[in-house]
Amino acid sequence: MSKIPDTRQTLDVGSQQYHYYSLPKAADALGNIDRLPKTLKILLENQLRFADDESVEGADLQALVDWQKEGKSSREIGYRPARVLMQDFTGVPGVVDLASMRDAVQKLGEDPARINPLSPVDLVIDHSVMVDEFGNATAFEDNVELEMKRNRERYEFLRWGQHAFNNFRVVPPGTGICHQVNLEYLGRTVWSKEEDGKTLAYPDTLVGTDSHTTMINGLGILGWGVGGIEAEAAMLGQPVSMLIPEVVGFELSGKLREGITATDLVLTVTEMLRSKGVVGKFVEFYGDGLDTLPLADRATIANMSPEYGATCGFFPVDDETLRYLRLTGREDEQVALVEAYSKAQGLWREPGAEPIFSDSLGLDMGTVEASLAGPKRPQDRVTLGDMPKAFAKVMENGDKTTTSEEKGRLFSEGGQTAVGVSRSYEHADGPAVSYKGEEFKLDPGAVVIAAITSCTNTSNPSVMMAAGLLARKAREKGLTSQPWVKTSLAPGSKVVTDYLTATGLNEDLDALGFNLVGYGCTTCIGNSGPLPEEIEKAVTDGDLTVASVLSGNRNFEGRVHPLVKTNWLASPPLVVAYALAGNVQKNLAEDPLGTDKDGNPVYLKDVWPSQAEIADAVAQVNTKMYHKEYAAVFEGDDTWKAINVPQSQVYEWPDSTYIQHPPFFEGMKREPDTVEDVKNARVLAMLGDSVTTDHISPAGAIKPDSPAGRYLQENGIKPVDFNSYGSRRGNHEVMMRGTFANVRIQNEMLDGVVGGETRHVPSGEQMSIYDAAMKYQQEGTPLVVIAGKEYGTGSSRDWAAKGTLLLGVRAVLAESYERIHRSNLIGMGVVPLQFPEGQDRKSLGLTGDEEVSIEGLAELTPGGTVKVTIHTADGEKNVDAKCRIDTENELSYYRHGGILHYVLRKMIGAA
């Protein structure tokens, strides 16, 4: 069916009349949609609203309705979100690209002011604060002062963008994490705007430049993370090209037992869904268990969608949604609109309702156990009592990743530990340390970082109050954090500080060293700051395998701190508990945390707060707190207001090591050149499974002897002022040198070498990946990267694709891809190819010494086959690789040299 039905209707809410595109009326023309998943109903409304017989056809509408027949569809649609959300690590390069697009448009003889966001954009500065100071009353002020000093050039640039571009707002530093600000303030659930003299209502939808944008799905708002380049295209009016997704239903029943937290629930859900296999799919939660699940718990589960691999984890609108909107200070009229619109559109959750799903699974929440996840992947859940065995396995394996299968074998061994590995904390042997007047041994498994951090949990009052209550009880018994533990508290919004202060729990957390260090991602993004010098020396000299315990969502190797090899995700109260215990080799389910004032053992159960105590504390959270903290959310402090703002439409690029004019549009023509085949390319790196965007483009510390570190020193920057890779994403010179520079990455071309090194072929010389890439460029040699499964998992990092391009990589050949990075590669003009079933780098016996040729790039078709010829010393090996350019839109982007080139040409009428 190709006809587009007229579904416009009116909805009266109080004294206001709204116009909307009616889903029930669409069903009259297209077919029954009562059991269509709520997420697909939102996509259907989006298609109805933008239907024009060109970018959206009647067949697109029908495909969404017909999805119910098989629970899947091969139809590609163009989706236009209502708004875009950015954080500063990915936002700065996004604004740099917009500024450089204005330059390019001007050079092509057009008006640069034509480059403007067409959709509302909010950028929240939350990724730049680092934990330099901790454990004292002035830590917050000191860290903010350092943040402003380090990042002033970036902030001047963002202030320029705030004034230069329309539809662009900036939330200043020291306010909160973008996801929590989105949840508590920006999100509306139902959006409205004036159009042709009428007030149009439609679902609040978004894409964000942080993979954890999915947190907003807890509020009934469909949103997910995309790369910065995709987000830029969306804000410039381009549809997000996507295949109608499969939707996996997740039924929740029962309720959490006493002593079990929302974090334990989300780690269990993450493990289940990652095992199920939901990469690239929507997950939609349903079931009567939602009746007992507070919205903050829903948001915690939705936040972790990237960790379980889904595009989003969606919770439908119900009474709990309305309660949260009221609590957080949304206007009564807005809440009334959300209720009326959701019910009129069939988006309201009804008891017992079960949509048609592509597949489904379920969980009785009463079976959830206290858990952590680690040591390197969020999906590798470990029950609290199994932590000593999990750490023993790490010690046995060395740097090898512990797979889920190995973990299962370990935990079925009846409690036996690895041969030759000490299970007991008391018997561990480590170097002696003298620090702050205390003498102690630093043993393997020592918790050197305990951080209450990240959007995942700090948005949730129940687990934050639990942490404070546990601190109070521990303090009353005379327990203190161990001296080698770097403790920190980085909430997602100032409201957290307000309610901890209202209950007095801030004093108890402070007493254990969990003083406020900043409002931002901090440890979870790799901004953990340096360990005390004495601790770093002991870890290095003893070659110790130590631990961090954090309440975040990411624990990939090399991310939290380069010296910390094992990282464990946990609930905020467990973070406090491990700071008291001091070592992950302690079994907190059985062993004491320490001793009280009289020398008696104190166990975790002795200080763990009851559900009733937590509920009483959570009851102190009130609407006035949200009104207070969000009344002037875009204003910033006096330091922010005093930042100089250049007044110009085209940015005047300064001499800066933070902001540089990128080379992406150099020599750009009105018409794209024909794509050329790849001939006799060399392998820049050959990588294994689960290579993350952190491996490809790290966000944390810059090593002084790395290519990026040498560049900064050559430009007069001392190592103490390096800041982080993430903070320097506006400078391509730093970022291309940082590509594949993670200290834990392993290039299989080099036996036993860890770090961003490769072998230059044919000379055989070992050098940094950046230096080798530059040498290949001088020789005129194109490059490819070869990898295993799940290439590009993790954060939506556009520089992982941008840096790959700037190093001269034309193609990536992997066994499989994570969604965002695959899309980003295409968006930068790098073709993602996939090994056919049964072939991979190992079966082909590849060493990295081969030459690779790729034919047919000018004749690509979405999902088609590409001939890859691998030239070896003994002959040729042929691979019929699958082209992972999945849609026609993606193919257009690739042919134009990238999505931004395509958008720019389209905006000036050249595409």
Beta strands, then each sheet from edge to edge (+ up, - down):
strand 1: 8-13
strand 2: 16-21
strand 3: 76-79
strand 4: 83-87
strand 5: 121-124
strand 6: 168-171
strand 7: 190-195
strand 8: 198-203
strand 9: 205-208
strand 10: 222-225
strand 11: 240-243
strand 12: 247-253
strand 13: 282-286
strand 14: 312-314
strand 15: 359-364
strand 16: 371-373
strand 17: 381-383
strand 18: 432-435
strand 19: 438-441
strand 20: 447-452
strand 21: 486-489
strand 22: 547-550
strand 23: 566-569
strand 24: 594-595
strand 25: 601-602
strand 26: 678-686
strand 27: 757-760
strand 28: 765-768
strand 29: 783-786
strand 30: 809-814
strand 31: 831-834
strand 32: 851-855
strand 33: 865-872
strand 34: 875-883
sheet 1: 1+ 2-
sheet 2: 3+ 11-
sheet 3: 6+ 5+ 4+ 9+ 10+
sheet 4: 7+ 8-
sheet 5: 14+ 13+ 12+ 15+
sheet 6: 16+ 17-
sheet 7: 18+ 19-
sheet 8: 21+ 20+ 22+ 23+
sheet 9: 24+ 25-
sheet 10: 26+ 29+ 30+ 31+ 34- 33+ 32- 26+
sheet 11: 27+ 28-
end
